[in-house]
Amino acid sequence: MATPHYVVRRSRSGRFNFTVITDDGRLTGSVSTEPNGRTGTEIEQEARDKIRAIAESFATATGLKLAEEGVPCIEQEAG
């Protein structure tokens, strides 16, 4: 069994697409962020935090384990 993980791809206008990948299927979605004068790094961090929260919530609801206790979730940047 492959370790459940998620992939993030930045889109346009502060939107970030993501896919949570498991052996049982995929959950695909997007999150949006507002620039509000922030740096690109700050915007990306907010989006990744939102995506991580969604992935963890999905894992909890479905009984998946995204990471070992104290180990960060597996996150990949889409190529």
Residue, then its C-alpha position, 0 to 999 in steps of 0.5 A: m500500500a502506498t502512503p497516502h499523500y497530497v499534491v499541490r499545484r499553484s494556479r492563477s489569482g491566488r488559487f491552489n489546486f490539490t489532490v489527496i491520493t490514497d489506494d482507495g481513491r483521490l480527493t481533488g479540490s482547490v483553495s483560494t487566498e487573498p493577496n492583501g499586500r502579502t509576499g508570495t511566500e506568505i500566500e503560499q504558506e496560507a494555501r498549504d496550511k488550508i490544504r493540510a487541514i483539509a487533507e487531515s480532516f479527510a484522513t480523520a473522517t475516512g480512517l486514513k493515516l497521512a503521517e506518523e505521530g510527530v511526522p509531517c504529512i507527505e506533500q508534493e509539488a506538482g511538476 
